[in-house]
Structure formats: structure tokens, C-alpha cells
């Protein structure tokens, strides 16, 4: 049963049982007030190098990403933008979608703590039930993956999501009869989707050096072929991709090595330039929250 029922009749289709089913509806944040802030290792490095943020370029790059979604038949929905919530554009972290409704997460960094207001407003107005809310510890959406029916991953690196938050999410799914695994990783990877990216229901991009052997063995035991990504590339958002379904993937222009290898395997890759966002600490997976996918 959902903790918070919708206040209106359902208007936005919702629900998913995988990371790779055909994407139909996606939640995005508006980039109107986005600026770089020291929210992660990548963003701190960008600021330390003195690189210049270009707001107009960021708006154009975000529009190019939206064009990809629309050309792929995905309907885009929007979180509001507020000047005090500059990282609200990264719709991945402040909530997650599950087969049972939305979960409102608990971001750690002070730049994200007000984002819950945007997500509450969206889900209430969209008529999407809120199934649960993170309370045991910090937990962010970039660390959560409904991999396939009955199987979820909940990552934690300590800098953002904490073990307690990941375990709470796992317990909710175990109570529903699902397999759920808390997955630790080095904190400078920030989120699980910085080192793991599902391409389709048989192929996953992974930075092997970021994970313990048992995790790689788990993926293999589920029938996944691992497409390895270098440690360096993964720290630069190299696995931060979005499966659109039907062997189509949203990546970025800078992700050249993985893009080439996916294409060689017959994957259709969309690769807009999202450098204003990747330099700020988030790639295409960070910028979206899948709302509705076809059942796997």
C-alpha cells in the first residue's frame, strides 16, 4: 500500500520492472537555474581547474537531449525549476520509480536537500502514488536500479548514499518477495550509475575495478555479459547511460570508447554533447527518472 495516495486521478502513466524495457515516459528537471556546484569528485575537479560554465550552451545541450527522447517516442514530464535548487535538473536523485509507486529519497548534499519539494509536487499533480520515503539514512536515486523483474540493486559509497539507506530500500523490496542487494563501491564514484549501466536485458557496462568480485559474479549469474569500462572512463560518467529499449541507448559525445563498442554489437547509440552537465557531475542517467517502461 502506498504511503501517500495521489491527490488527483492518475494522469501520467507510471511503473516499471526493469532498467531496459522500452521507455515510454520520463521525468526531467528544467535546466533554467543550473550552475556547477561542488557536489561530487567530478564537479570539484571541474571547479578546481577553473573551467567556465556556459548557461546558454547548457540549455542548448539539454534541449538536444530532449530531442533524442522525443525522436525515440518518449514523452517528457518536468520537475519545476527554482533558483535555490540549482541541481534539481538531475531528476534521478530526488526520487525513484518502482513497480509499486514512487519513492522519495533523502539526498545527502546540501545542494539537493530541498529537491523533495519538487518531487512531492510533481507526483501529487501527476496522480502517481508515493510508495515509500527514505528515512533510515541518506539514499539517492543514482544508487537505485530495478534491473529486471524480481531483482534490484541499491548502491552506497558513503559520500552520498549510506549503507543504512540502501539496506532500507532493499528491505522494502524483500518484503515484496524480490531479490535486493546492497552494493558498496568507492566513494569517489558517487553513485552506482557511475560504474554500472544496463544496455539491454543481456548486456551491462561495468567498471570492474570499482566493484568487489561477488558483484561481478552476481551479474554473470543473472545471465549478463559484462562490457568492461576503464576506471578512468567510469569516473568521467562513462557508464552513465540510459537504455531506451529495443537495443537503443542514450549516451554522450565524450563517451567515445563505449559508444563504439556498443555500436559494434548492434546497439543504436544516441550521443548528444552533454559536457556542461557531465563536467558538473552528472550524465544522461543522472538527468532523468524513468516513469514508465514496457514490462520486460
N, C-alpha and C positions, 0 to 999 in steps of 0.2 A: 504494500500500500504506500502511496506517495505521502511524504510529509506535508507537502503543500500542493493542493489541487489548483488547477488553473482557474482564473477568475472569469474567463470567457470561454465560449465554445471553441474547441480546437480549430485554429486557422492554419497553422503551419504543420505540415506532416513531420513526424519525428520517429526516431527509433532506428537502431542498427544492431547487427550481430557480428560485425567484423570490421577490420581496417581496410578491407579491399573490395567489398561489394560495390556495385555501381552507385556512385554518389549522385544523389538527386537534389538535396537541399543542404546548404552550407551557411554557417554563421560567420560573419566577418566583422571586424572593427573598422570604424571610419578613421582614416589617417590624418584628419584635419589638424590635430594638435601634436602629432608625433614628433619627438626630438630624441636624440640619443641621451641616455642616462646610464650610469654605472651599475647595470642590473646583472651583469654576468662577466665571465672572463673575456669573452669576445668584445663586448661593449667597452669594458675597461681598457682593453688593448687599443681599441679604436680611438678612444678619447686620449689615451697617453701618447699616441702617435700624432695627435693634433690634426687629424683628418677633418674635413669640413662637411657638415650636414647641409644638404640641399633640399629644402622643403618642397619646392616645385617638382624636382626630379622624383622625390619620394611619392608625391601624388600621382605623377605620370606612371611610375613603376607599378604602383598599386592598381591603377586603372588597367594596365596591361595584364595583370594577374586576373582581375575580374573578367576581362575579355576572354581569357582562357576558360574560366569556369562557364561562362555563358555559351561559348562556342562548343563546349563539351556537354551542353544540355543541363547544366547545374543551375538551380535557382538560388540566388544570393539573398540572404537576410542580414540585417545590420544591427549591431550594437550602437547606441548613441555615442557621440564624442563629447568629451568635457575637457576644458583646458587644464584642469588639475590632474587628469588621468592620461598622461601622455603615452603610456604603454598599453592603453586599452585597445589599441589596434591589434594586439596579439590576442585574438579571441580564444586561442587554445587553452590558456592557463586558468581563467577565472571560472570555468565550468567544464563539465564533460557530459557527453550524451551516452546513454546506456539503453539496453532493451526495455528498461523499466521506468525511464524518465531521466530528467537531468539531475546532475549532482553539482551543487555549488561548492567550489573548492575553497581552500584557505591559502592564498598566496603569502609567501614569506617576505619578499622585499617590500619596503615601504612605498615604493613607486607603484605597486599593484594592489595595495590593501583596500582601496576604495572601489575596485572594479566590481565587487559583488553587487553594488547598486545598479550597474549597467546590466548585469546578467539577470538579477531579480526582475527588473523592469521588462526586459525582453521576454523571458519565459512566461511571466504573467500575462502580458499583452498578446503573446503568440498562442496562448492556450496550451502550453506544454507543461505537464506536471513536474514538480521537483520531487525526485525520489528520495534524496538524502542530501545532507550538508556535512562537509568535513569539520570535525571538532576535536579529534584526538591529537592532532599535530598538523603542521603545515603540509599541504599537499596541493600540487599544481597540475593542470591538465596535460602539460607536456610529458608527464610521467605516467600517463594512463593510456592503455591500449586494449580495446576489445578486439583481440586478434582474430578469433573465429568463434562460432557458437560453442559456449561452454568453457572458454579459455581466455583469461585476461592476465595482463601484466601490469604491475604497479611499481614503478621505479622510485628510487630515492638516492640522492647523492649527498644529502645533509646540508648543502648550501641553500637549497630551495626546498624541495620536498624532504620530509623527515620520515624515518622508519615507522614511527607511530602512525603518521598519516597514511602511509602506504598500506600498513597492516590493517587499519580500519577499513579501507576500501576493499581489501581482499576479503575480510570477514563478511562484509555485506554480500559479496558475490558467492562466497562459500555457502552462506545461508540459503542461497537460491539454487544450490546444487552444482555450481560452476567450479572448475579448477582456477585458482587465482594464486599468483606467485609474486611476492615482493622481490624486486631485483635491485641489488646495490650496485653502484658504479662510482668512479672517482668524481669528486665534487666539481672539478673544473669542466666536466661535460654538461653541467647544469641540469639537463633533463634527459630522460630516456630516449626521446626522439632526436637527440643529437648524435646518438650512436646506434640507433636501430630505426629502420624504415621499411615497412612492408610494401612490396611491389605488386604482388598478386598472391593468390592462395597457395603458391608453392615456392615463392622466391622472396628473400628478405635481405636487404643491405645491412651489414653489421660491421662495426669496428671491433674486431676480435680482442684487441689489446685493452679495450675498455671494460671487458667482462670476464667473470670467472668461468672456468671450464664447464661447470654444471649448467650454466645458462645456455651456452652454445649447444651442449648435448640435449637440453630440453627442446630447443628449436628443431634440431635434427630429428628428435624422436617424434615430433609432430609432423614430420614429412617435409620440412622446409629445406631448400637448398640455400646455403649462405653465400651471398655475394660480398666478399670482404672489401671493406673501405679502410684506407690508411688512417692511422692515428691522427696525422696532420689534417687530412681532409675532413674527418669527422668533427674535429674541434672547430672547423670553419663551416659547420652546418651541412656537411657532405651527405648525411643520411636523412636530412630533414625534408622529406618528400611527401607528396600526397597521392595516394592511389585513387584514380578516378574510376576504376573498374574497367573491365574488358581490355586488360593489358595496356592501359593508358596511365601515365604518371605526370604529375606536375612537379618539376624540379626547378633549377635556376641556371642561368647562363654560366655562372662561375663553376658549376659542378661538372666540369668537362669530362673527367675520367669516368665517373659513374654513369653519366648520360651516354657516353659512347658504348660502355659495356651493356647497358640496358638495351640500347638500340640494336646491338649485335645479337641480342637474344629475342628480338622481335617486339620489344616494348615500344609503344609510341610515346615519345617524350616531349612535353611542352617545357620550354626553358626560358622564360622571360628574365630580364635583368631585374633582380630584387636587391641590388647591392646596398641601397640605403637602409634596408631592413636587416640584411644579414650582418652588415657592419654594426648594427645596433643590437645584435644578439639573437635574431630570430629569422628563420626561413619560412617557406610556404606552409609547412605543417604547423608552425607556431602561429601563423597568421589566420588560421581557420579553425572552426569547430564543426565537424560533420554533424548534421542534424538528422538526415535521413539517407540510408543506403538500402539498396535492394538486399533481401536476405541472401546470404552466401550460398 
